[in-house]
């Protein structure tokens, strides 16, 4: 009957959040916690129960990912329940497995739980460590004085927590300190030729979907979608004549739709695009 624990916990947590996300998210998180603690207590006497705690963690993660990708749960509620709750329960699974292992009960199940829980905690730990090395910003551009503006993507961002407008001076200062290498790209090409080159590079970027390209305005807009969670970050590329008239200047901006910190993803995306741009035919 142990398999009923994660199933019932998942159903209860998903249900209370689905019907009232704003008020019931703490209650749902509490359900995960109680279920995890119950499995932890039972894990003291059985490695199989410790393994069941790990299954509960997997279910929590699955609920969070499914809720985000299907849009059935608000992003932050799904993150809290699925990702946050999953990390908590994985930690409990590790403790339960160690308890059962040292008690000498169901050593195989306990050992599998310990190894799997430890492996599944590697990514969250790396995430926490990386968060200490990047600024809490999510709007990155090669030109903080005159960032490219979104046009077509504005409608796609309706309802997103992060608005399409540029984040402002504080973000610009934090970016300059964290990513001083990001700067406009200059090319000894006409704006028309530079636009073609910029578009070719954008089309070659993995996970990018071109939303709009307007050569007359020198504007390219695209959306990048993460593989697992399905998070969307938007990109706008601006191509215009260089101030001295000796070629073209290309500026890139990448902004996340959700989250306070992008964990450096937007800066990495811009760097990858610039590298592709400089090597494209």
GUTORTI-18474 format. One line per 10 residues: number of its first residue (from 1); for each residue x, y, z of C-alpha. Coordinates in Angstrom, 1 decimal. Layout:
REM GUTORTI-18474
NUM	X/Y/Z; ... .
//
This chain:
REM GUTORTI-18474
1	0.0/0.0/0.0; 3.0/2.3/0.2; 2.6/3.4/-3.4; -0.6/5.2/-2.3; 1.4/7.8/-0.4; 2.9/9.7/-3.4; -0.2/9.3/-5.4; -2.5/10.7/-2.7; 0.0/13.4/-1.9; 0.3/14.5/-5.5 .
11	-3.5/14.5/-6.0; -4.1/16.6/-2.9; -1.3/19.1/-3.6; -2.3/19.5/-7.2; -6.0/19.8/-6.4; -5.7/22.5/-3.8; -3.4/24.6/-6.0; -5.4/24.1/-9.1; -8.6/25.4/-7.6; -7.1/28.3/-5.7 .
21	-3.4/29.0/-6.6; -2.9/32.2/-4.6; -4.3/31.0/-1.3; -3.6/27.3/-1.4; 0.0/27.1/-2.5; 1.3/27.1/1.2; -1.3/24.4/2.0; -0.1/22.2/-0.9; 3.5/22.7/0.1; 2.5/21.6/3.6 .
31	0.9/18.4/2.1; 4.2/17.6/0.4; 6.1/18.2/3.7; 3.8/16.0/5.8; 3.9/13.2/3.3; 7.7/13.5/3.1; 8.0/13.5/6.9; 5.7/10.5/7.2; 7.7/8.6/4.7; 10.9/9.6/6.5 .
41	9.6/8.3/9.8; 8.5/5.0/8.2; 11.9/4.9/6.5; 13.5/4.4/9.9; 12.2/0.9/10.0; 12.2/0.0/6.3; 14.4/0.7/3.3; 11.4/0.3/1.1; 9.7/3.2/2.8; 12.8/5.2/2.3 .
51	12.6/4.4/-1.4; 9.0/5.4/-1.4; 10.1/8.9/-0.1; 12.3/9.1/-3.2; 9.3/8.2/-5.4; 7.3/11.0/-3.7; 10.1/13.4/-4.6; 9.9/12.3/-8.3; 6.2/12.8/-8.2; 6.6/16.3/-6.8 .
61	9.0/17.2/-9.6; 6.7/15.7/-12.2; 3.8/17.7/-10.9; 5.8/20.9/-11.0; 7.1/20.3/-14.6; 3.7/19.2/-15.9; 2.0/22.2/-14.3; 4.4/24.7/-15.9; 4.5/23.1/-19.4; 0.7/22.7/-19.6 .
71	-0.1/26.0/-18.0; -2.4/24.3/-15.5; -0.5/25.8/-12.6; 0.9/29.3/-12.1; 4.6/29.3/-12.7; 5.7/30.3/-9.2; 3.2/27.9/-7.5; 4.5/25.0/-9.7; 8.1/25.9/-9.0; 7.5/26.0/-5.3 .
81	5.6/22.7/-5.2; 7.5/20.8/-7.8; 11.0/22.1/-7.6; 11.2/23.4/-4.0; 9.0/20.6/-2.7; 11.0/18.0/-4.7; 14.3/19.2/-3.2; 12.9/19.0/0.3; 11.5/15.5/-0.1; 14.7/14.4/-1.9 .
91	16.6/15.5/1.2; 14.2/13.6/3.4; 14.7/10.6/1.2; 18.4/10.8/1.6; 18.0/10.9/5.4; 15.5/8.1/5.4; 17.8/5.9/3.2; 20.8/6.5/5.5; 18.7/5.8/8.6; 17.5/2.5/7.1 .
101	20.9/1.6/5.8; 22.6/2.1/9.1; 19.8/0.2/10.8; 20.5/-2.8/8.5; 17.0/-3.0/7.2; 16.3/-3.6/3.5; 19.9/-2.6/2.6; 19.3/-2.9/-1.2; 16.4/-0.5/-1.2; 18.0/1.8/1.2 .
111	21.3/1.9/-0.8; 19.4/2.6/-4.0; 17.6/5.4/-2.3; 20.7/7.0/-0.9; 22.5/6.9/-4.3; 19.6/8.2/-6.3; 18.7/10.9/-3.8; 22.3/12.1/-3.7; 22.5/12.2/-7.5; 19.2/14.1/-7.8 .
121	20.4/16.7/-5.3; 23.5/17.5/-7.4; 21.6/19.9/-9.8; 19.8/21.9/-7.1; 23.1/22.3/-5.2; 24.8/23.5/-8.4; 21.9/25.9/-8.9; 22.3/27.3/-5.4; 26.1/27.7/-5.8; 25.7/29.4/-9.2 .
131	23.1/31.8/-7.8; 25.8/33.2/-5.6; 28.0/34.1/-8.6; 25.5/35.9/-10.9; 23.4/39.1/-10.2; 19.7/38.8/-9.6; 18.7/40.2/-13.0; 17.0/38.8/-16.1; 17.2/41.5/-18.8; 20.6/41.5/-20.6 .
141	21.7/43.6/-23.6; 24.8/44.6/-25.4; 23.7/48.2/-25.2; 22.5/49.3/-21.7; 22.4/53.0/-22.8; 20.0/52.3/-25.7; 18.7/48.7/-25.5; 16.7/47.3/-28.4; 13.0/47.3/-27.8; 10.5/44.5/-28.3 .
151	7.7/45.1/-30.8; 6.1/41.9/-32.0; 6.9/40.0/-28.8; 5.1/42.5/-26.6; 1.8/40.7/-27.2; 3.4/37.3/-26.5; 4.5/38.6/-23.1; 1.1/39.6/-22.0; 0.5/38.2/-18.5; 4.1/37.4/-17.9 .
161	5.5/38.5/-14.6; 8.5/40.3/-16.2; 7.3/43.2/-18.4; 8.8/43.8/-21.9; 10.2/47.3/-20.9; 13.9/47.5/-20.1; 14.6/46.9/-16.4; 16.4/50.1/-15.9; 19.6/51.7/-14.5; 20.1/49.4/-11.6 .
171	20.0/46.4/-13.8; 22.4/48.1/-16.2; 24.9/48.7/-13.4; 24.7/45.1/-12.2; 25.2/43.8/-15.8; 28.2/46.0/-16.4; 29.9/44.6/-13.3; 28.9/40.9/-14.0; 29.3/40.8/-17.8; 31.7/43.6/-18.9 .
181	32.4/41.7/-22.1; 29.0/42.3/-23.6; 29.1/45.1/-26.1; 27.7/46.0/-29.5; 29.0/44.1/-32.5; 30.4/46.1/-35.3; 30.7/44.9/-38.9; 32.3/46.4/-42.0; 29.1/45.7/-43.9; 26.1/47.7/-45.0 .
191	23.1/47.5/-42.7; 21.3/45.3/-45.3; 24.1/42.8/-45.5; 24.6/42.8/-41.8; 20.9/42.1/-41.3; 21.1/39.1/-43.6; 24.1/37.8/-41.6; 22.3/38.4/-38.3; 19.2/36.6/-39.4; 21.2/33.6/-40.7 .
201	22.9/33.4/-37.3; 19.6/33.7/-35.4; 18.1/30.9/-37.5; 21.0/28.7/-36.7; 20.6/29.1/-32.9; 19.2/26.0/-31.2; 15.9/26.3/-29.4; 15.2/29.7/-31.1; 12.0/30.4/-32.9; 11.9/33.5/-35.1 .
211	8.9/35.6/-34.2; 9.4/38.4/-36.7; 12.0/39.8/-39.0; 11.7/43.3/-40.5; 14.6/44.2/-42.7; 13.5/47.8/-43.3; 13.6/48.4/-39.5; 16.7/46.2/-38.9; 14.8/44.2/-36.3; 14.7/40.5/-35.6 .
221	12.7/39.0/-32.7; 12.8/35.4/-31.5; 11.9/33.3/-28.5; 14.1/30.6/-26.9; 12.4/27.8/-25.0; 14.1/25.6/-22.4; 14.0/21.9/-23.0; 12.7/20.5/-19.7; 10.7/23.3/-17.9; 9.6/25.0/-21.0 .
231	10.5/28.5/-19.8; 10.6/31.2/-22.5; 13.1/33.9/-22.9; 12.7/36.5/-25.6; 15.4/38.0/-27.9; 15.5/41.1/-30.0; 18.3/42.0/-32.4; 18.7/45.4/-33.9; 20.9/46.2/-36.9; 21.6/49.8/-37.9 .
241	24.3/51.9/-39.6; 27.3/52.6/-37.4; 27.4/56.1/-36.0; 30.5/57.0/-38.1; 28.9/55.5/-41.3; 31.7/53.0/-41.8; 29.6/49.9/-41.4; 26.9/48.5/-39.2; 26.3/48.0/-35.5; 24.4/45.0/-34.1 .
251	22.8/45.0/-30.6; 21.2/42.1/-28.9; 18.9/41.9/-26.0; 17.6/38.8/-24.2; 15.0/38.9/-21.4; 13.3/36.1/-19.4; 9.5/36.1/-19.0; 9.6/34.8/-15.4; 12.0/34.8/-12.5; 14.1/37.5/-10.8 .
261	17.4/35.9/-11.7; 18.1/34.2/-15.0; 21.2/32.4/-13.5; 23.3/33.9/-16.2; 21.3/32.3/-19.0; 20.6/35.4/-21.0; 24.3/36.5/-21.0; 25.3/33.1/-22.1; 22.7/33.2/-24.9; 24.0/36.5/-26.2 .
271	27.6/35.3/-26.1; 26.6/32.2/-28.0; 24.8/34.2/-30.6; 27.7/36.7/-31.1; 30.0/33.7/-31.6; 27.6/32.3/-34.2; 27.3/35.7/-35.8; 31.1/36.0/-36.2; 31.5/32.6/-37.7; 28.4/32.5/-40.0 .
281	28.9/32.7/-43.7 .
//
